[in-house]
Structures are given as C-alpha cells and as structure tokens.
C-alpha cells in the first residue's frame, strides 16, 4: 500500500464527510470517483476488505432488488457484508462502498453491465450473478451483442470467478457458452402461463441463422428455448424454481438443486474440455453437456490447445478433433463422457 492509496483513502474520507455533513447528500458516488482518480488501482487494494470474497450482480433488470435481497440473505445467515445498496453501480459507487464501510466477510455489489469489465478484473469476485439482458439505453450501451462481448471479456480477465446465470435467457446462456469460467445455470422449470406480447430481444439463434423456438415462454425472450437447426438450447438447470405461485401477497416458489438437492462435487476442477461434433448418442446438446461439466468444476473452451485436458468428440467431429490428435490431447467419445458425468471418474488411460 503506497502513498497514492493513502491519499486516495484520505480524499474519499474527506469528501464523504463533506457531502454527508455539509451538503446532506448520501455520498454514494463522488468519494469513490475522486479516490479512483488519485489511485486507479484502488479496487485492487480494497478487495482485501472482503475476507471471504465478493459476489457481483449484473444484468439489465432487477439488479438493485436482487442485490439487496442477497445482502439481506447474507446478513440473515450471520455474515457481515459491504454493499452498495443505493444502486450506485459504477466503479465509483463500488469504490465508495468499500471506502466507507468497515471490513467484512463478504462484498455484495451490483454493477452496470458495461462497467463489469472495469470492476471484475480488480475485485476478482468469487461469483458473478447474471440476471438477464434486454435492449436498454441504446445511446450508451448499443446493441446487446456489445454487452455480451463486454461481460465475456470481464469474465475472461477473472477466470476463477464462477458465473451463475439465468439459463432462461438465451442471451445469458450464450455468454456462459463462450467463457471458460465455471458456469452454473438456474431458471424456472415450469410454464407460468403469463400473457405474452410479440416483442423479444433474441428471436434469432445465438449460434446459427435459425429461429429460436420455445416449449414455453415466460417474458420477452425468457423461457425454455431451442433451435431446430443446431444444438443451441436452454441448458439443463442446476438450480430450478418450481411450484411457483404469483399473487397479491407476492411470489412463492420451491428452489430445488439438481436431482435430489445434492451439492455438485467439484471433481473436475482444474480440467479444461472442448466439445466438438453432435452428441446425439448422449441425448444432450453440446450446451447441456458443457453446463454439466462446468457445474462439476471444469472449464469449457471453444478451441483446442496444448493446455486442453480432454476433447469430447461426437458425430461429425471436425477440425477440433484433428487438432486434438495432432497435439496428443486425449479424446473422449460419448460413452466416456456419460460415464464421467455419472461417476465423476476422470479417465486415466486413453
């Protein structure tokens, strides 16, 4: 911790006092903005105030509500937290919260979608919670693919961060499909039979030029989707909301973990997989297989290299299979993949 960090903390403290006691303002943004000007590495220095790590909530809609619910849940579980509850969700707002609040066990932050790339590489959060993506503030954000690229880049800069994502949103699922981070899909596992309009921000498949189709749709592009021209589909849910009731008193549901509510063992931690070809014999799409591998701790990549642990080759496997053979990377067939997913036993002799 050098002189710049010391000066940044002092500037944050003085501006916080002045805003709260003289201007009678909440001091949610400006102290962090000033401190970051003094020390651009401020967030790197401050992340140690969250002893057990942090979780960042990101998405178009529902960030503040979800972030505050998470904060309440942490506190109800007896954990101490640092949180930007007011919704100041740029780097300055998160820096302000870290400067002003005492050290705690967890940091619970919401972050603007485009600002995640400026925050996550410094905080190196344990979890990112991705809620949904809709067209919003087109003058600032542009089209959704720009936001997807930005979020994926932020996750690439913090590869140990676990991505928890709303698998009901094909735009979120596409991000999970492109990053190497361990990803855990959640969603609603039943049709709420809500009235629909014709507007959706993801009418085209995220992997080919086909149209997205739905077994049921909840809202906008959210629902149980699939493409009948490729293997893009909603991945198998690791956590699912069921028995959902919506009424004047609020919303209730049962949250269930995968098959019997057991915690997913992280037996594949440290391994990187590449999936190629069509996994017809396994009864899964590549996205579904990738989600299950990630849920067991593995990283799933889109390209083969000497660092790849295994390549899973289905029918019509192409250039990725050829590259794996040339590099000496072990290749698993679908039977071996199913055995791995069912038992957690990593093949040793291939």
Protein Blocks (a to p, Z undefined) as FASTA:
>chain_A
ZZklmmmmmmmmmmmmmmmmmnopghlmmmmmmmmmmmmmlmmmmmmmmmnbccddedje
hklmmmmmmmmmmmmnopacdddfkopabfklmmmmmmmpccdfbdcddddfklmmmmmm
mnopabdcdfbdcdehkllnopmklmmmmmmmmmmmmmmbccdddfklmklmmmmmmpmb
dcdddddfbdehiacdfbdfblbcfkbmcdcddfbdfbhjbccdddfkbmcdcdddfbdc
ehiacdfkbccdddddeehiiacdffkgoiacddedjdfknopafklmmmmmmmnopacd
fbdcfklmbdcddehiafkmmmmmmnopacddfklmmmmmmnopacfbZZ
